[in-house]
Amino acid sequence: MFVSGTVLMVTIGGIVGSEISPSPMLATLPMSLMVVGTALTTVPASLIMQRFGRRAGFVSAALLGLCACQLGIRALWTEDFVLFCLTAALIGMTVAFSQQFRFAAAESVPAAKVSQAVSFILLGSIGGALIGPELAAQSPVWTPEQPFKGGFIAASGCYGFALLMLSGFRPSMHMNAAQEDVRAPRRLIQIIAVPVVLGAVLAGVVGQGVMTFIMTATPVSMHVVDGHTLADTAAVIRAHVLAMYLPSLFSGLLIGWLGVRQVMALGVAALAATIWLGMLGHQYLHYWGALVLLGIGWNFLFVGGTTMLVNAYRPAERFRVQALNDFSVFGVSALASLLGGAVLLQLGWESVLLIAIAPLAIMTLMLFWLSERRIAESA
């Protein structure tokens, strides 16, 4: 339900921005503010859940998403760009809370099942991958007087349904050996200095950053620059989001079979293939294939990084480390989102792809540095 609202904004954010913004350079600002909203809320979200519990945080986020959609309806009706930007930022804030779903799941299972639990949570987002773009594609049919108003009305229903489900949420802590650890929490600087923690955070930063940088630019490049239809653009975004989450059917099992380091390396390879295919042309299939590979690469790095992170900190450190990780991931993602639109409009689609090579090279070096022994010792 949460992903449906997010994917709706991803699909139409740049398009609506290009129509109602005062300058073409601001077309992707709503998307950027959505990611900024996520980045700025990651630490408060973690602290709220530490203070008031998981259920209170999740329910508050669903209510916030519902209010954001109502604000979006008004923004579209009045063609108020500032109000639409605020809508995107509020939806981004809900993402910060929903990112905690994977940590809540990891805390509920034995250590050996963490990767599968994280994968299962991401797998649940497939519904959002199907619903979100469909809300954008069908919206002009539902509300022809304002093409995207219907999408926000439907997204309100999604957040409302999530609110009802989460009201009955009862968290549980699986008391495995790691969670029974009574060692005192370390200072944050000591935790960051642990190679496996650094590698896990970098995996999230690179995976989310590269994915957001390319994904943000895609709808504008396809629909506004290259003239592809809205239906084709929505289909590419749908395929991308499905590719982000469908690998969760087997990414957790792959980590068990191959090891977390090897699966993360596969993620880097998929992102490199994204750049190669995207450089071949601007046809529908080029965009479709590149965005599918982008989603797969993100999944392997994100699931791998989360699994590595959860096994690297002590129970008493979890909220601080989770907050640090998500702030780093979505802070870089916010910058990537803002730069993606600017680079596209100034330098073109090929430049967007070429810039993504640098972070992939850094992640490759990190994987060479991280040995299996280091990873095993941190578990």
N, C-alpha and C positions, 0 to 999 in steps of 0.2 A: 504493500500500500504506500509506504514511504517512497519507494523507488518510482512508482507511477508518477507522483507529483514532480519528483526531481527530473525524470526523463522528459516529461511534458515541457518543463522549462528549458531543458537542454535543446529540445527539438525546435521550439518556437522562439527562444530568447533572442537569438541573433537576428532572426527574421523580423520579429516585432520591433526590435531595436533599430533596425535599418529603416523601418517605416515611420516611426514616431520620434526618433532621436533628432535633436537639432543639428547634428553633424554626422556624416557617415563614419567618421573615426570613432564615434561613441556607440556604434551598432552592437558591439559585443560587451559593452559596459554592464548590462544586467547580468550576463553570464559570469563576468568577473566578480561582480558584487555578490553573486550567489556563493562563489567559492570563498570570497573574503568573509562572508557571513559565517561560513563553515569554519574557517581558520580561527576567527576571533571567538568562536563559541566553544571550541574544543576543550579548552581549560575549564571555563565555567561549567560545561556539561559534566565533566568528570568530577568536579568538586561538588556539584549539586547532587550527583548520584552517591558520592561518598557520604554526604551529609544527610540526605533524605531518602536514599535508596534507589534502586533501579526503576521500580515501578513509577515512582513520582516523576523521575526524569523522562521516562518514555511517554507517559500520559501527557505531560506538559508539552512535549515536542509535537504530539499528534494534534493537540489543541492549537498550538502555534501554526502548524501547517494549514489547519482549517481556516484560521483567521487570515493567513497569507493569501489563500485562494480567493477569499471574499474581497480582499484588497485588490487583487489582480483583476477581478471582474470590473471593479470601478475604474481602475487604471486604463483598461482597454476601452471601456465605454467613453471615457473622457479624453482618451489619447494623451494621458498624462505620463510623460516619460519618467519623471522623478518618482511618481507613485509606482510605476512598473519596476523601477530599479529597487525600490524598497520591498516590493513583493518578492523579487528574486533573492534579496538579502535575507529575508525572513525564511524562505524555503531553504536557503543555505544553512541557516541556523538549525533547522530541523535535522539536516544531514549530520551535523556534529553529534546530536543525541543518538541518531539511528546507527552511527558507526560503533556505538557501544554495544550493540546487539552481539557482535562477534566476541567481544570480551566476556559478556555475560554468559554466552554459550561455552566459551573456553573454561570458565570457572565452574561449570556444572558437570564436567566429565573428567575421567582420569587423564593424566598427562599424556599417555600414549594415544589418546583419542582427540587431542586438541585440534590437529590439522583437519580431521574429518568433521568436527563440530563447526569449525570456522567455514569449511567448504559448504556444509549443509545450510548455514545461515545465508551465505552468498547465493546458494542455489534457490532459496526462497525468493530472490529478487528477479527470477525469470518472469514471474507474473507481471512485475513492473516493467520489464523490458518489452513485454507484449502489449500491456495496457497503455503505457505512456505515449508511445508514438501513435497508437490508434486514437487516443484522445485528441491528438493534434490533427490527424488526418480526417477524422469525422466531425470535428468541431464546426467547420463551415456549413455542414449539413444541418447540424442541430441549431445553430444560431447564425443564419445567413446575414443578419443585420450587423454582426461583428464576428468575423471568421474564427477568432480564438476564444471567445467568451465561453462557449459551450465546454471547451476543454477544462477550463478552470472550475466550472460548475460541477463537472464529473469528478475532478480531482478533489473537490470539497467532500464528495461522498467517500472517496478513498480514505482521506484522513479521518473522517467521521467513523468509518468502519474500524480503522486502526485504533481509534480512541476507545471504542467499545471493547475490542479484544484485549487491549493492554490494561484496561481497568481491572481485569481478572487475573493479571499476571502475578505469579508467586515465585520469586527467585529462590534458588537453592544453591548451596556451595558444596561441591563434592570434596570431601576431606581426603584427598590423596596425600602421598608423602610430601610433595612439594608444598601443599597448602598447610600442612602441619608444621612446617618449618618455623621455628621460634626465633631464628636469628634476627637481630635488630636491623631495621632498614638503614641502608647506606645513604650518604649524601648524593644528591643528583649528579654532581660532577664525577663522583666515583662510578656511578652506574653508567654514565655516558662513556667513560673510558674503557669499559669492557668491550672488546672487539666484536663480540656477537651482537650486543645491543646496538652498537654503531652500525653494523652491517644490516641488521633488521630494519632500523630506522631509514637507512639509505635506500633499501629495497622499496619501502613504501614511498619515499620521496621521489625516486626515479620513476617507479611504475605509475604513480598517480600524476606526477608532473608531466611526463611525456604524454600520457594518455589525455590529460586535460588540454595540453598545449595543442595537440593535433585535433582532438575531438571538437574543441571550441571553434576552430577555424573551419571545420568541415561543412556545416550547414550554410555558412555565408559563402564559402568557396563554390559549393555545388549550386545553390539556389540563386544567389545574388550575382556572383561573378560568371559562372559557367552556364547559367540558365537552365539547370535541371529542374524538373517539376517538384512541387512541394511533396507529392506522393513518393517520388523517387528519393528525395532527401530524407523523408520520414522512414522509408524502408531501409536506407543505409544506417540510420541511427538505431533502428530496431535491431538490425543484424549485429551492429556493434555491441549493443547492450546485452543481447543474447549471448554473444561470444565472450562477454565479460563474465557471465555467470554460468553458462552451460558447462564449461570445463570443471566446475565445482563438483560435477558428478564423479570425476575421477582424480582431481588434483590432490585431494587429501590422501587418496590411496597411492598416488604416484609418489608422494612424499614418503610414505611408509616403505615403498618398494625401492626407490632410487636414492632417497635422501633429500633433505630440504635444499641443500646447496645445488644439487643437480637440477632440481625443478626450477629454481630461481634462474639458473643458467639458460634453461629452455625458454623462460620468460624473456630474457634479454635477446635471445635469438629471434623470437617471434616479433619483438619490437623492431629489431634490425630489418627483418623481412618486410615489415610495414613500410619502412622508409624506401626500400628497394621497389616495392610494387607501386607505391604512390608516385614515384618518380617516372614511372613508365607512361603515364598519361592522365587525362582528365575525364575519361569516359565513366559511365555508371559502374561498370565492373571493376575499374581501377579503384574507385572510391570504396566500393563494397568490399573487395578483397582486402584492401589496406586496413579498413576499419574493423574487419573481422579479426585479422592478425593483431591489431592493436588491442582488442578486447582480450584475446587469449594471453598475450604477453602481460597485460595488466593483472589478470587472474593469477598467473603463476608467481609473479613477484609479490602480489598483495597477500595471497594465502601463505606463501613461503615466508615472507617477512613477518606476518602476524604470528605464525607458528614459532618461528625462531625467537621472537620477542617474548611471547608468553612463557617460554621455557627458560628465559634468561634472567628474569627478575624474581625477587622474593615476594611472598604474598602481601606483606605490609607495604611494599613499594608500588603495588599494581596501579593505583589511581594516578600517582604522580608520573610514572613511566608511560602509562596509557595517554595521559594528557600531553606529555612531551612529544610522544610519537605522533599523535594526531595533529598537534599544532604544527609540527615540522612538515608533515605530509601535506596538510591542506594550506599551510602558509605558502609553501613553494607552488602548490597547485593554483592558488589565487594569482600569484605572479605569472604563472604559465598561461592562465586563462586570459589575463589582461594583455600579455605580450602576443598571444596567438592571433588575436584579431588585428592588432597593429602591424605585426609582421606580414600577415596575409595581404592586407590592403596596401601596404607600402612596397613589399618586396615580392609577393606572390607565393603560391602554394609550394613550389619547390624549396623556397627558403625556409618555410615552416618545417619541412621534413629534414632538411640538412642540419638545422640548428639542433634537432633532437639527437644527433649523433654523439655530441659531447657527453651528456649525462649517461648514455649507454656505455661509453668507453670507461667512465669512472666506475660504474657498477661492475663492469667486467673485471677491472683491476681489484676491486673489493672482493669479488668472489675468488680470485686467485689467491688473495691474501688470507682469506678465511679458510682454515684447514678443517678437516673433519674432526680432528682432535679438539680444536677450540670449540666447535659447535657441541660436541659430545660432553665436554667438561662443563659447559654452561647449563646443561639440562638438569 
